[in-house]
C-alpha cells in the first residue's frame, strides 16, 4: 500500500451496512467533518427536476463552462446526498471547467433498483432539455461518479443507448461497482480491505436489489453488448474488491470498439482519494478533472 495512505488505515472507521440509518449518519459525519472546499469562481444553485417523484439536484457552474457532467455520489446505494458530495463536486467543477450536476437519487433499501436509475435518467433528460438555460452545449454532456454512483452512470449510458435517449459524450467511472456476481479474484479475496470489502459489497447489493434478479441496468457488467457506448475513463484502486470488474469492463468496452482510458492506481484502496494529503490522491483527483476537461472541450 502507498505509505502515505497506509498511515491512515488504523484511523479509518469500518463500514457496516447492516443498519442503513446508522451507516448514513456515519457517512454524513465523515464527509462533513472535512474542511469545506474552495468554491471561488463557481455559481452554485439547488434545483428541482420535475419527475415522478421530483429529484433534487445541485448545479455547480464555472464561468464560461460549455459542457456538463451528471455526477453521482457513492455510498453503496445506501448513503450519500447533495451535501456529502459537495466536497467532490466543487473541485470537480473547477478542475474540469464543466458544469457539475449532483443528484439526490433515492436510496436503498427503502427505494430499491430501479429507483436511483430512474432518478438519474430523469436528470440526464432534464440537463439536455435545459442546456440553453444551463449555458452548455447539449452535445457535451457526460455522466460519471464514484463507486455505486459510477455503476449507475454506466447503467445510464446503457439505457440512453438502448432507448435512444439524450446523447452522452463521455462516461467517467471511478472505482465502479458493476457486477453483482462477485466472481472476480478481487471480489472474492479482498475480505478485509479498508472501507470496502467482500461483505460490504454483498450487503450493498442486497439492499439495492432485494429479491429481484440483476439486469444489465442494475449490474452493467451483465450487459452482453457494449457497442455504441460513449468513450470512457475507468479508474480502479489496487486494494478494492471492485478492481477486477472495472478492468474487465474497460477491456470489454475496448473490444466493443469504444475508446477507453484505463487507470489502475497502485497502492490505493476504495475511496482512498478522500485522504487528500497523499500525493497519489492529489494525482487521482487531478486526473478525474483533466479527463472531463479533455472529453468536454470544444
C-alpha positions in Angstrom: 0.0 0.0 0.0 1.1 3.6 -0.6 2.9 4.6 2.6 1.0 7.9 2.9 -2.3 6.1 2.8 -1.2 3.2 5.0 -0.6 5.6 7.8 -4.3 6.5 7.9 -5.7 2.9 7.8 -5.7 2.4 11.7 -7.7 5.6 12.0 -10.4 4.7 9.5 -13.9 3.7 10.7 -15.1 0.3 9.5 -18.0 0.2 7.0 -21.1 -1.6 8.2 -24.2 -1.6 6.0 -26.3 -3.9 8.2 -28.0 -0.8 9.6 -28.6 1.7 6.8 -29.7 4.5 9.0 -26.6 4.2 11.2 -24.4 4.0 8.1 -25.9 7.2 6.6 -25.2 9.0 9.8 -21.6 7.8 9.8 -21.2 8.6 6.1 -22.5 12.1 6.6 -20.4 12.8 9.7 -17.3 11.6 7.9 -18.0 13.9 4.9 -18.9 17.0 6.8 -16.0 16.7 9.2 -13.6 17.6 6.4 -12.8 21.3 5.5 -15.2 22.9 3.1 -13.9 23.1 -0.5 -13.0 26.2 -2.2 -15.9 27.5 -4.3 -14.3 30.6 -5.8 -15.4 31.2 -9.3 -18.4 28.9 -9.1 -22.2 29.6 -9.2 -23.9 27.1 -7.1 -27.7 26.6 -7.1 -30.1 24.0 -5.8 -32.8 23.0 -8.4 -35.7 20.6 -8.6 -36.1 18.3 -11.6 -39.8 17.5 -12.3 -40.2 13.7 -12.3 -42.2 11.1 -10.5 -41.1 11.8 -7.8 -39.2 15.1 -8.2 -35.5 14.9 -7.9 -33.3 17.5 -6.1 -30.0 18.5 -7.8 -27.3 20.9 -7.1 -25.7 22.8 -10.0 -22.0 24.0 -9.9 -21.3 26.3 -12.8 -17.8 27.6 -13.5 -17.6 30.8 -15.6 -17.5 30.1 -19.4 -18.4 26.4 -18.9 -19.5 24.7 -22.1 -20.0 21.1 -21.1 -21.7 19.4 -18.2 -21.4 16.2 -16.2 -24.3 14.5 -14.3 -22.2 13.4 -11.3 -23.3 10.6 -8.9 -22.2 10.1 -5.3 -21.1 6.8 -3.8 -22.3 5.2 -0.6 -23.3 1.7 -1.7 -26.7 2.9 -2.9 -27.5 3.3 0.8 -25.9 6.6 1.8 -24.9 10.0 0.4 -26.7 13.1 -0.7 -26.1 16.5 -2.2 -24.3 17.8 0.9 -21.9 14.8 1.3 -20.9 15.2 -2.4 -20.3 18.9 -2.1 -16.7 18.1 -1.2 -16.1 16.4 -4.6 -18.4 18.4 -6.8 -16.8 21.8 -6.3 -13.3 20.8 -7.1 -14.5 18.7 -10.0 -16.2 21.8 -11.5 -13.1 23.9 -11.0 -10.7 21.2 -12.4 -12.8 20.3 -15.4 -14.3 23.6 -16.3 -17.6 21.8 -16.7 -21.0 22.3 -15.1 -21.3 19.6 -12.4 -24.8 18.5 -11.6 -25.1 16.3 -8.5 -28.2 14.2 -8.0 -30.0 13.4 -4.8 -31.2 10.0 -6.1 -33.3 7.8 -4.0 -31.5 5.4 -1.6 -31.9 1.7 -0.8 -33.3 -0.3 0.8 -36.3 2.0 1.1 -36.2 2.6 -2.7 -34.6 -0.3 -4.4 -33.5 -0.6 -8.0 -34.5 0.9 -10.4 -35.5 4.0 -8.3 -32.0 5.5 -8.4 -31.5 4.8 -12.1 -34.9 6.3 -12.9 -34.0 9.5 -10.9 -30.6 9.9 -12.7 -32.1 9.2 -16.1 -34.7 11.9 -15.5 -31.9 14.3 -14.6 -30.0 13.4 -17.8 -33.0 14.3 -19.8 -33.6 17.5 -17.9 -29.9 18.5 -18.4 -30.3 18.0 -22.1 -33.6 19.8 -22.3 -32.4 22.8 -20.3 -28.9 23.1 -21.9 -29.5 26.7 -23.0 -30.6 27.7 -19.5 -27.6 26.0 -18.1 -25.3 27.6 -20.6 -24.0 24.4 -22.0 -23.8 22.6 -25.4 -26.4 19.8 -25.4 -23.9 17.6 -27.2 -21.3 17.9 -24.5 -23.0 16.1 -21.6 -21.1 13.4 -19.6 -22.2 11.0 -16.8 -19.9 10.0 -14.1 -19.5 9.1 -10.4 -17.7 7.1 -7.7 -18.4 3.6 -6.6 -22.1 2.9 -6.6 -22.6 6.2 -8.4 -20.2 5.1 -11.1 -22.2 1.9 -11.5 -25.4 4.0 -12.0 -23.5 6.2 -14.5 -22.6 3.1 -16.6 -26.2 1.9 -16.4 -27.5 5.3 -17.6 -25.1 5.1 -20.6 -26.6 1.7 -21.5 -30.2 2.9 -21.1 -29.6 6.1 -23.1 -28.1 4.0 -25.9 -31.0 1.4 -25.8 -33.8 4.0 -25.6 -32.1 6.4 -28.0 -32.1 9.0 -25.2 -30.0 12.1 -24.9 -26.6 11.8 -26.4 -23.9 11.1 -23.8 -20.4 12.3 -24.8 -18.4 10.6 -22.1 -18.6 8.3 -19.1 -16.3 8.6 -16.1 -16.3 5.5 -13.9 -14.3 5.8 -10.7 -13.9 2.6 -8.7 -17.3 1.5 -10.1 -19.3 -1.4 -8.6 -20.6 -3.1 -11.8 -21.1 -6.8 -11.1 -23.4 -8.4 -8.5 -22.0 -11.9 -9.2 -18.8 -11.2 -7.2 -16.8 -13.8 -9.1 -13.6 -11.9 -9.8 -10.4 -12.5 -7.9 -10.5 -9.1 -6.2 -14.2 -9.5 -5.2 -13.5 -13.0 -3.7 -10.2 -12.3 -2.0 -10.4 -8.7 -0.6 -12.2 -9.6 2.7 -10.6 -7.0 5.0 -9.6 -4.1 2.8 -10.4 -0.5 4.1 -13.9 0.9 3.6 -14.9 -1.7 1.0 -14.6 -5.5 1.1 -16.5 -8.6 0.1 -19.0 -8.4 2.9 -19.7 -4.7 2.3 -20.3 -5.4 -1.4 -22.7 -8.2 -0.6 -24.7 -6.1 1.8 -24.9 -3.2 -0.7 -26.2 -5.5 -3.5 -28.7 -7.0 -1.1 -30.1 -3.5 -0.2 -30.1 -2.4 -3.8 -31.7 -5.4 -5.4 -33.7 -7.1 -2.6 -35.0 -10.3 -4.1 -35.0 -9.1 -7.7 -32.6 -10.7 -10.2 -30.0 -8.3 -11.5 -30.3 -6.9 -15.0 -27.7 -5.1 -17.0 -29.3 -1.8 -15.9 -28.6 -2.8 -12.3 -25.2 -4.6 -12.9 -23.7 -3.2 -16.2 -21.1 -6.0 -16.3 -24.0 -8.3 -17.2 -24.6 -6.4 -20.5 -23.7 -8.6 -23.4 -23.5 -5.8 -26.0 -21.3 -2.8 -25.2 -21.1 -1.4 -28.7 -22.2 2.2 -29.3 -21.5 3.4 -25.8 -19.7 6.7 -25.0 -16.0 6.9 -24.6 -14.9 6.1 -21.1 -12.4 6.9 -18.4 -12.2 4.0 -16.0 -10.2 4.2 -12.8 -9.6 1.4 -10.3 -7.9 1.1 -6.9 -5.4 -1.8 -6.3 -6.8 -2.9 -3.0 -10.5 -2.7 -3.9 -12.9 -5.6 -4.4 -14.3 -3.6 -7.3 -10.9 -3.6 -9.1 -11.1 -6.5 -11.4 -14.7 -5.9 -12.7 -13.7 -2.3 -13.5 -10.7 -3.5 -15.5 -12.7 -6.2 -17.2 -15.4 -3.8 -18.1 -12.8 -1.4 -19.6 -11.4 -4.2 -21.7 -14.8 -5.3 -22.9 -15.6 -1.7 -23.9 -12.3 -1.6 -25.9 -13.2 -4.9 -27.6 -16.6 -3.4 -28.5 -14.9 -0.5 -30.3 -15.3 2.1 -27.5 -12.4 4.4 -26.8 -11.2 3.9 -23.2 -8.6 5.4 -20.9 -8.0 2.9 -18.1 -6.0 3.9 -15.0 -5.2 1.4 -12.3 -3.9 3.3 -9.2 -1.2 1.2 -7.4 -1.1 1.2 -3.6 -4.6 2.7 -3.2 -7.9 1.4 -1.7 -11.5 2.1 -2.3 -12.2 5.8 -1.6 -8.6 6.5 -0.5 -8.6 9.6 -2.7 -10.6 11.2 0.2 -7.2 11.3 2.0 -6.3 14.3 0.0 -2.9 15.0 1.8 -1.5 11.9 0.0 0.3 12.7 -3.3 -1.4 9.8 -5.0 -4.8 11.1 -4.1 -3.9 14.5 -5.5 -2.9 12.9 -8.7 -6.1 10.9 -8.8 -8.3 13.9 -8.3 -6.4 15.9 -10.9 -6.7 13.1 -13.4 -10.5 12.9 -13.0 -10.8 16.7 -13.6 -8.4 16.5 -16.5 -10.3 13.6 -18.2 -13.5 15.5 -18.0 -11.9 18.7 -19.4 -10.5 16.8 -22.3 -13.7 15.0 -23.1 -15.9 18.0 -23.0 -13.6 20.5 -24.6 -15.0 22.3 -27.7 
